[in-house]
Amino acid sequence: MRDTAKEIGNISSSTLSRVENGKMPDMETFLLLCNWLQASPSELFKKTEESEASSDFNTLETIEIQLRASKKLDPAIANALAELVKAAYRDNSQQSD
């Protein structure tokens, strides 16, 4: 476990052990694991029926993950931008109905 944590970088073996035991990692740890696995974050989410709604959800989720993971953005600004994008999607879907 220690060797794997060292290989991933910026993660402790105890954190890695908790994730292995089913605990939800924080966003930074999740993104480190995705990078190490060479997988996009969306690949690690359970797939549901492919529909426009689930596609929009995956897009929103991906945008939110990327915004919150950015080290260049203040966390409050990242959250505000994520909420703004969600509101834009909601507004657009209401106009489509």
Phi and psi restraints in degrees (value plus and minus 20) as a CYANA .aco file:
   2 ARG   PHI     -83.6   -43.6
   2 ARG   PSI     -61.7   -21.7
   3 ASP   PHI     -83.7   -43.7
   3 ASP   PSI     -60.8   -20.8
   4 THR   PHI     -86.2   -46.2
   4 THR   PSI     -63.4   -23.4
   5 ALA   PHI     -81.1   -41.1
   5 ALA   PSI     -61.6   -21.6
   6 LYS   PHI     -84.4   -44.4
   6 LYS   PSI     -60.6   -20.6
   7 GLU   PHI     -83.9   -43.9
   7 GLU   PSI     -61.1   -21.1
   8 ILE   PHI     -87.2   -47.2
   8 ILE   PSI     -63.1   -23.1
   9 GLY   PHI      64.8   104.8
   9 GLY   PSI     123.5   163.5
  10 ASN   PHI      39.8    79.8
  10 ASN   PSI       7.9    47.9
  11 ILE   PHI    -164.7  -124.7
  11 ILE   PSI     120.0   160.0
  12 SER   PHI    -108.6   -68.6
  12 SER   PSI     138.5   178.5
  13 SER   PHI     -85.9   -45.9
  13 SER   PSI     -51.9   -11.9
  14 SER   PHI     -88.4   -48.4
  14 SER   PSI     -58.1   -18.1
  15 THR   PHI     -83.9   -43.9
  15 THR   PSI     -65.0   -25.0
  16 LEU   PHI     -80.6   -40.6
  16 LEU   PSI     -59.7   -19.7
  17 SER   PHI     -83.8   -43.8
  17 SER   PSI     -62.1   -22.1
  18 ARG   PHI     -82.3   -42.3
  18 ARG   PSI     -62.2   -22.2
  19 VAL   PHI     -83.7   -43.7
  19 VAL   PSI     -63.1   -23.1
  20 GLU   PHI     -80.1   -40.1
  20 GLU   PSI     -50.6   -10.6
  21 ASN   PHI    -109.0   -69.0
  21 ASN   PSI      -7.7    32.3
  22 GLY   PHI      77.3   117.3
  22 GLY   PSI     -17.6    22.4
  23 LYS   PHI     -96.7   -56.7
  23 LYS   PSI     125.1   165.1
  24 MET   PHI     -96.4   -56.4
  24 MET   PSI     103.9   143.9
  25 PRO   PHI     -97.8   -57.8
  25 PRO   PSI     140.3   180.3
  26 ASP   PHI     -92.2   -52.2
  26 ASP   PSI     150.5   190.5
  27 MET   PHI     -81.8   -41.8
  27 MET   PSI     -62.3   -22.3
  28 GLU   PHI     -81.6   -41.6
  28 GLU   PSI     -64.7   -24.7
  29 THR   PHI     -85.0   -45.0
  29 THR   PSI     -62.4   -22.4
  30 PHE   PHI     -78.0   -38.0
  30 PHE   PSI     -65.3   -25.3
  31 LEU   PHI     -88.8   -48.8
  31 LEU   PSI     -55.2   -15.2
  32 LEU   PHI     -82.3   -42.3
  32 LEU   PSI     -62.8   -22.8
  33 LEU   PHI     -84.9   -44.9
  33 LEU   PSI     -61.7   -21.7
  34 CYS   PHI     -79.4   -39.4
  34 CYS   PSI     -65.0   -25.0
  35 ASN   PHI     -82.0   -42.0
  35 ASN   PSI     -65.4   -25.4
  36 TRP   PHI     -83.7   -43.7
  36 TRP   PSI     -59.0   -19.0
  37 LEU   PHI     -98.5   -58.5
  37 LEU   PSI     -27.8    12.2
  38 GLN   PHI      34.9    74.9
  38 GLN   PSI      28.3    68.3
  39 ALA   PHI    -151.2  -111.2
  39 ALA   PSI     123.0   163.0
  40 SER   PHI     -93.9   -53.9
  40 SER   PSI     131.1   171.1
  41 PRO   PHI     -74.6   -34.6
  41 PRO   PSI     -57.6   -17.6
  42 SER   PHI     -85.6   -45.6
  42 SER   PSI     -45.0    -5.0
  43 GLU   PHI     -87.0   -47.0
  43 GLU   PSI     -43.5    -3.5
  44 LEU   PHI    -114.5   -74.5
  44 LEU   PSI     -19.0    21.0
  45 PHE   PHI    -111.9   -71.9
  45 PHE   PSI     127.0   167.0
  46 LYS   PHI     -84.3   -44.3
  46 LYS   PSI     115.4   155.4
  47 LYS   PHI    -102.8   -62.8
  47 LYS   PSI     121.0   161.0
  48 THR   PHI    -136.5   -96.5
  48 THR   PSI    -193.6  -153.6
  49 GLU   PHI     -74.6   -34.6
  49 GLU   PSI     116.0   156.0
  50 GLU   PHI     -96.2   -56.2
  50 GLU   PSI      96.5   136.5
  51 SER   PHI    -168.9  -128.9
  51 SER   PSI     149.3   189.3
  52 GLU   PHI     -81.4   -41.4
  52 GLU   PSI     -59.5   -19.5
  53 ALA   PHI     -84.4   -44.4
  53 ALA   PSI     -64.3   -24.3
  54 SER   PHI     -91.1   -51.1
  54 SER   PSI     -51.2   -11.2
  55 SER   PHI     -84.9   -44.9
  55 SER   PSI     -63.9   -23.9
  56 ASP   PHI     -82.1   -42.1
  56 ASP   PSI     -62.1   -22.1
  57 PHE   PHI     -80.7   -40.7
  57 PHE   PSI     -65.7   -25.7
  58 ASN   PHI     -82.4   -42.4
  58 ASN   PSI     -59.3   -19.3
  59 THR   PHI     -83.8   -43.8
  59 THR   PSI     -67.6   -27.6
  60 LEU   PHI     -81.1   -41.1
  60 LEU   PSI     -62.3   -22.3
  61 GLU   PHI     -83.5   -43.5
  61 GLU   PSI     -63.2   -23.2
  62 THR   PHI     -83.6   -43.6
  62 THR   PSI     -64.0   -24.0
  63 ILE   PHI     -81.0   -41.0
  63 ILE   PSI     -65.7   -25.7
  64 GLU   PHI     -81.6   -41.6
  64 GLU   PSI     -64.0   -24.0
  65 ILE   PHI     -80.5   -40.5
  65 ILE   PSI     -66.4   -26.4
  66 GLN   PHI     -84.7   -44.7
  66 GLN   PSI     -62.7   -22.7
  67 LEU   PHI     -82.2   -42.2
  67 LEU   PSI     -66.4   -26.4
  68 ARG   PHI     -92.5   -52.5
  68 ARG   PSI     -42.1    -2.1
  69 ALA   PHI    -105.5   -65.5
  69 ALA   PSI     -35.3     4.7
  70 SER   PHI     -84.0   -44.0
  70 SER   PSI     106.8   146.8
  71 LYS   PHI    -101.4   -61.4
  71 LYS   PSI     -32.0     8.0
  72 LYS   PHI    -105.2   -65.2
  72 LYS   PSI     -37.9     2.1
  73 LEU   PHI    -121.5   -81.5
  73 LEU   PSI     118.2   158.2
  74 ASP   PHI     -83.6   -43.6
  74 ASP   PSI     118.0   158.0
  75 PRO   PHI     -73.8   -33.8
  75 PRO   PSI     -57.6   -17.6
  76 ALA   PHI     -85.6   -45.6
  76 ALA   PSI     -58.8   -18.8
  77 ILE   PHI     -89.2   -49.2
  77 ILE   PSI     -61.3   -21.3
  78 ALA   PHI     -79.5   -39.5
  78 ALA   PSI     -64.2   -24.2
  79 ASN   PHI     -83.3   -43.3
  79 ASN   PSI     -62.8   -22.8
  80 ALA   PHI     -83.5   -43.5
  80 ALA   PSI     -62.6   -22.6
  81 LEU   PHI     -84.7   -44.7
  81 LEU   PSI     -60.2   -20.2
  82 ALA   PHI     -82.0   -42.0
  82 ALA   PSI     -62.3   -22.3
  83 GLU   PHI     -86.6   -46.6
  83 GLU   PSI     -57.0   -17.0
  84 LEU   PHI     -83.0   -43.0
  84 LEU   PSI     -63.9   -23.9
  85 VAL   PHI     -83.8   -43.8
  85 VAL   PSI     -63.2   -23.2
  86 LYS   PHI     -80.1   -40.1
  86 LYS   PSI     -63.7   -23.7
  87 ALA   PHI     -83.2   -43.2
  87 ALA   PSI     -59.9   -19.9
  88 ALA   PHI     -83.4   -43.4
  88 ALA   PSI     -61.3   -21.3
  89 TYR   PHI     -84.2   -44.2
  89 TYR   PSI     -63.4   -23.4
  90 ARG   PHI     -81.7   -41.7
  90 ARG   PSI     -65.2   -25.2
  91 ASP   PHI     -81.9   -41.9
  91 ASP   PSI     -63.1   -23.1
  92 ASN   PHI     -85.5   -45.5
  92 ASN   PSI     -60.3   -20.3
  93 SER   PHI     -89.4   -49.4
  93 SER   PSI     -52.6   -12.6
  94 GLN   PHI     -88.9   -48.9
  94 GLN   PSI     -54.8   -14.8
  95 GLN   PHI     -90.5   -50.5
  95 GLN   PSI     -48.3    -8.3
  96 SER   PHI     -95.7   -55.7
  96 SER   PSI     -44.9    -4.9
